[in-house]
Amino acid sequence: MVQVATRAEELGYHEVWTFQRLLYPVGHAMGATYRSVQDPIVTLSYVAGVTSTIQLGVAVLNLPFYSPAMLAKQLATLQSVSGGRLDVGLGLGWVEEEFAASAVPMERRGKRAEEYVQLLRKLWTEDPVEYRGEFYALPPVHQDPKPPTVPPILMGGAAPAALRRAGRLADGWISSSRMDLSKIHEQIAVVKESASEAGRDPEALRFICRGVTRPGSDGSALLAGSYEKIRQDVADLAAQGVTEVFHDLNFNPEIGSPDADPASSMRLAEEALEALKP
């Protein structure tokens, strides 16, 4: 991770990203990409210490697996030690076994998220903090130190309700790895419409594409094929309204599988870093 992050910074990349997978259920069909995943907050804290300018993003942290106060503290600390370089992607979770292991219900997690985001921002900006909602409550408390700047909150999700929630509440939206990127403009339009209805400026929002990138494949999908085509695909995504693309190479089994050869994986990753640099 250090080698990739420091080289990305040297090459002028804007941001490095990681993601979360708490558990991998036995026999699950989600694939080898999710079989072996480091904790994203610990990972980004480590990367923050060996870099100085590159932004640090997570896509996404699943809210139900943390208490709001605990996550607010961890992210405020990371924002502080990184010098304000954090982008916080938040999601609701979808793997039943992860909810069972965390002893939280899957039901009404969308409504819970709305309170959760409010509470995070209160803990980062108000003193003292007091909150009483349907799902979460805080007696009058202090939580210090505050982050030097409030980290942007970016919300994931592809369902219409999730898109509308991002438009109402978040600083931007992150697409999922399973999305048909040829239609991403449709999701962006829903987010923007929701933002407008909430009295927010839709043009101020960020739209981040978690782009499954497959160099050398047949090129039938966006972000697949030759490096020249992939670079053109990035431009095409910008024309659809995407403001940022992060190249996710983990779906190449030669890179993302836990059985892949580490030296070969690093060679392929470095090749892609060089070929796709800004």
VEXKEFI-805339 format. One record per residue: residue in three letters; z, y, x of N, C-alpha, C in turn. Coordinates in steps of 0.02 Angstrom, whole numbers, plus 50000, padded with zeros to 5 digits. Example, Ala and Ser with C-alpha at 12.3 -4.5 7.8 and 13.67 -1.06 7.14 Angstrom:
// VEXKEFI-805339
ala503904971650660503904977550615503904983550660
ser503544988850642503574994750684503945000250645
//
This chain:
// VEXKEFI-805339
met500004994050041500005000050000500005006350043
val500365006150099500375011950143499685013350172
gln499345007950193498685008750223498195011850174
val498205009450112497745012150061497915019450046
ala498555020850035498765027650015498625032750070
thr498795031150131498685035950185497945036950199
arg497555031550194496835032350205496515036350148
ala496735035250086496485039150030496635046550040
glu497225048150064497405055050077496955058050131
glu496835054250185496405056650239495695058050214
leu495455053950167494765054650143494685059950088
gly495245062950067495205068350019495255066349946
tyr495485060249933495605058249864496165062549835
his496105063849770496595068149735497245064449721
glu497195057849706497785054349680497735046849694
val498315043749702498365036449703498765034349641
trp498575028549614498885026249552499155019149560
thr499655017749521499905010949515500025009449441
phe500235003349426500345001449356500944996849352
gln501124995049291501724991049280501564984449245
arg501884979249267501914972949231502594970049245
leu503014969749196503704967449205503734959849215
leu503364956249174503364948949176502654946349164
tyr502524940349186501884937049171502054930449135
pro501954930349069502134924249032501734918149055
val502054912549059501724906349080501144904849033
gly500564903749063499974901949023499634907748988
his499834913849001499534919648967498814920748991
ala498414923448946497694924348961497534931048992
met498034935249009497874941949033497534941949101
gly497594936549139497234936049202497644937349264
ala497354935349321497714935449384497894942449407
thr497534947549384497684954449403498414956249390
tyr498704953449338499384955149318499904950049341
arg499694945349381500154939849401500684942249451
ser500504946849495500954949049548500914956649555
val501404960149526501384967449522502044970349546
gln502014974949594502614978249619502874983249567
asp503524984749570503804989849526503484996549543
pro503225000149493502845006249509503275012049533
ile503885012849507504295018449529504515017549601
val504715011549619504905010149689504295011049734
thr503725008449712503115008949752502935016249765
leu502925020349713502745027349722503255031249763
ser503885029349758504395032549800504265031049874
tyr504075024949888503915023049957503295026749981
val502775026849940502155030249958502275037749967
ala502715040649927502875047749935503125049350005
gly503485044650034503775045750100503275045350158
val502695042450145502205041750200501575045950188
thr501585050050135501035054650121501325061650110
ser500885066550105501145073350097500775077550045
thr500165075850029499775080049983499505076349923
ile499365070049929499035066449875499495065649815
gln499215066449754499605065549693499785058149684
leu500315056949646500585050249636500615048749561
gly500225043949538500185042549467500365035449449
val500625034549389500755027849363500445027349294
ala500075021849283499715020849220499805013549197
val500305012149161500815016549132501495013149138
leu502025017149129502695014449121502805013149047
asn503045007249030503165005448960503865007748940
leu503895012548896504525015948878505065011248852
pro504905006248811505455002348782505894998648833
phe505654997948895506024994148944506534998348983
tyr506595004748966507065009249000507455013148947
ser508075015048963508405020048923508115026848942
pro508065031548894507785038148911508165041648968
ala508815041248968509205044749019509065041749088
met509025035049092508895031849156508195033549182
leu507695033249139507015034749162506945042149180
ala507265046549141507245053649159507535054849228
lys508085051549243508405052349309507955049849365
gln507675043849356507245040949408506625045349421
leu506315047649367505695051549376505845058549402
ala506405061549382506595067949410506715067449485
thr507035062049505507155060949577506505060049615
leu506055055949587505415054949620505005061349623
gln505025065349571504685071749572504965076249626
ser505615075949636505935080049687505765077749758
val505845071249772505735068849840504995068949859
ser504545069049809503825069149824503565076249831
gly503985081249817503745088049820503325090049759
gly503475086949701503135088849640502445085749631
arg502345079649657501685076649656501595071149602
leu502065070549557502075064849511501685066249446
asp501295061349425500995061149358501285055049322
val501575056149263501935050849228501505048249170
gly501235042349177500885039149121501385034849083
leu501385035549017501855031948974501485027848922
gly501745021848910501465017548859502015014248818
leu501805010248770502275007148723502414999848738
gly501994996648780502064989548792501714985348739
trp501524979248758501174974948710501304967448720
val501664965648773501794958548787502464956548756
glu502454952048708503054950348671503614947948717
glu503444944048768503954941248812504314946748851
glu503974952148867504314957648902504814961148856
phe504654961748792505134964548745505734959948737
ala505604953448733506154948648726506614948948786
ala506324949248846506734949548907507124956048913
ser506874961348882507204967948884507674969048826
ala507704964048780508144964348722508024970548678
val507384972148669507194977748625506664975348576
pro506644978148516506144976048467505464979148480
met504934975648461504264978548464504124983248405
glu504474981948350504344985848289504504993248299
arg504084997448269504175004648267504205007848337
arg503885004748384503905007548452503515014048458
gly503025015148414502685021548414503135027348394
lys503525026348341504005031448319504535032648372
arg504755027148403505245027848457504975032148513
ala504335031148529504035034948584504045042348572
glu503945044448509503945051548493504615054748510
glu505165051348492505825053848510505935053548586
tyr505695048248615505805047048687505505052748728
val504895054748712504565060048750504945066648742
gln505165068148681505565074148671506195074048714
leu506515068248716507145067648753507035068248828
leu506495065348854506335066148926506285073548943
arg505895077248904505795084248920506435088348915
lys506855086648866507505090048861507935088748922
leu507945082548945508355080849003508095084149067
trp507455085649069507165088949128507225096449127
thr507365099349068507325106749063507945110049034
glu508365106448997508925109648963509595107748996
asp510075112148988510745110849014511255115048976
pro511735111848941511795104648933511275101948884
val511245095448880510775092048834511175088648779
glu510945089548718511235085948661510665083848616
tyr510695077748591510135075348550510385070148501
arg510135070548440510275065348391509655064248350
gly509355058348357508765056548319508875050048282
glu508335047348257508385040948220508525035148268
phe508255035548329508295029948375508735031248436
tyr508775037548457509135039248518509625044948505
ala510175044748541510675050048534510995051348602
leu511155057648615511525059648674512075064448652
pro512695063148672513215068348663513065074048711
pro513405079648707513285085048755513415082648827
val512895082948868512935080448936512545084948984
his512695084249049512285087149102511905081449135
gln511285082749154510935078149199510595082349253
asp510875082049313510635086049369510555081549430
pro510145083749478509745089949477509115089249434
lys508895094949407508275094949371507685094149420
pro507115091649396506535091349440506295098449457
pro506015099449516505785106149535505245108849488
thr504825104549463504345106049410504345100049363
val504205101349300504185095849251503555091749263
pro503605085249276502995081349287502575080749224
pro501925081049231501495080049172501605073149141
ile501605073049074501665066849037500975065149009
leu500725059349027500075056849005500205050548965
met499915049948907500055044148865499445039648861
gly499585033048860499055028148853498985025948781
gly498585020748772498475017948705497775019148681
ala497525014348642496845014748616496805014948540
ala497355013048506497355013148433497325020448409
pro497045021648350497005028548325497675032048324
ala498205028548305498865031748303499085033848373
ala498935029648423499125031348492498725037348517
leu498085037648500497675043348521497925049748490
arg498095049448425498355055448392499025057548422
arg499435052648438500085054148469499995057748535
ala499525055448576499395058748640499175065948629
gly498755067048579498535073948566499095078448545
arg499575075848507500135079848483500655081348537
leu500775076348580501375076648622501245077248697
ala500695074648721500625073548793500205079048827
asp500225078848893499815083348933499125080348947
gly499025074248925498385070948934498425063748910
trp497865060348917497795053348893497485049148948
ile497705042848952497445038049001497135032248963
ser496525030548980496195024848948496465018348975
ser496355012948938496585006348960496035002949001
ser496234997849037495754994149078495274990049036
arg495434989048972495014984948929494504989048889
met494494995548898494084999948856493344999348874
asp492934999948822492215000648831492075007848851
leu491945009048914491895015848940491275019448914
ser490795015848889490205019248861490375023048797
lys490965021648768491175024948706491805029048715
ile491975030648777492615034048789492625040948757
his492035043948748492005050548716492285050448645
glu492245044648612492505044148544493265044648544
gln493595041348592494325041848597494535048948617
ile494175051848663494335058648685494295063548625
ala493795062548583493715066948525494315066448478
val494585060448468495165059548424495775063148454
val495875062448520496445065748552496375073348545
lys495785075948557495675083148553495785085648482
glu495535081948433495625084048364496365084348345
ser496745079348367497455079248353497815085148386
ala497615086648447497915092348482497775098848444
ser497165099748421496995105748383497405106248320
glu497475100648284497865100648223498595102348235
ala498845100748295499535102348313499615109348341
gly499075113248342499105120048368499095120448443
arg498845115148475498815114948548498095116148571
asp498005117948634497345119148662497055112448687
pro496565109648654496305103148676495965103448744
glu495715109348763495375109948827495865110048886
ala496505110848871497005110648925497225103648942
leu497025098648902497245091848913496825088448968
arg497135083649000496795079449050496605072849018
phe496025070249039495785063849013495625059449073
ile496075054649084496035050449143495755043549125
cys495245041549159494935035049149495205030149200
arg495555025049176495735019449220495115015049223
gly494715016149275494055013049278494055006549317
val493955001049283493874994649317493224994949356
thr493284994949422492714996049467492534989549502
arg491894987649496491674981149523491064982249567
pro491154984349629490584985149674490234978349685
gly489574978549687489194972549702489064968049644
ser489334969349584489194965249526488514967349497
asp488334964449439487644965349415487484972349391
gly487974976549382487844983449365487704984749291
ser487824979849249487684980849178488204985249144
ala488814985449172489344989649143489434995949185
leu489755000949155489935006849193490415005049249
leu490345008349306490755007449366490665000549397
ala490074997649387489904991249417489214991849450
gly489114987849503488464987849537488514990949606
ser487984994349626487974997549692488445003549693
tyr488635005549753489065011449758488705017749733
glu488055018149744487675023849719487705024149643
lys487625018349610487665018249537488365020049513
ile488875017449547489565018949526489695026449530
arg489455029649583489555036949588489195040549531
gln488605038249512488265041249456488645040049391
asp488935034049385489335032549325489925037249318
val490235039149374490785043949372490545050549343
ala489955052749364489665058949337489525058149262
asp489295052349242489155051149171489805051349130
leu490345048749158490985048949123491235056149116
ala491115060249168491305067249163490915070649106
ala490295068749097489905071649043490175069648975
gln490535064048972490845061848909491515065348896
gly491755069148944492385072748936492945070348980
val492825065149021493335062649067493455067849121
thr494075069449135494235074349187494385071049254
glu494615064849252494785061249314494645053849305
val494395050649357494305043449358494715040649415
phe495105035449400495385031749458495085024749458
his494855022949518494505016649527495015011049534
asp495015006549485495465000749486495074994749511
leu495224992749573494874987249605495224980549593
asn495784980549557496184974549552495864969049511
phe495354970649472495044965549431494514961649469
asn494394963449532494014959249577494494954049605
pro494394947549589494874942449610494944942049686
glu494444944349723494504944449796494984949849821
ile495174954349776495644959649793496294958849754
gly496244957849688496834958149645497194951649633
ser496884946049649497214939649637497774938449688
pro498344935749667498874934149716498664928849766
asp498114925249751497874920149797497344922749845
ala497164929149839496654932049883496904932649955
asp496454932150001496634932950072496794940250086
pro497394941850111497594948950119497124952850164
ala496894949850218496454953450264495784955050232
ser495524950150195494884951150161494964956350105
ser495524956050068495644960950015495664967950043
met496004968950099496054975550129495374977950154
arg494974973450181494314975350205493884977950147
leu493894974250090493504976350032493764982950003
ala494424983750001494714989949975494524995950019
glu494544995050084494375000450129493635002250125
glu493224997150115492504998350106492385002750044
ala492725001049989492655004949928492925012049937
leu493495012749970493775019349983493275023850019
glu492955021150070492475025050108491865026750066
ala491615021750030490985022749993491055027449933
leu491645027749904491745031649843492145038049854
lys492255039849917492665045749931492355051949900
pro492785056849881492535062949849492025066749891
//
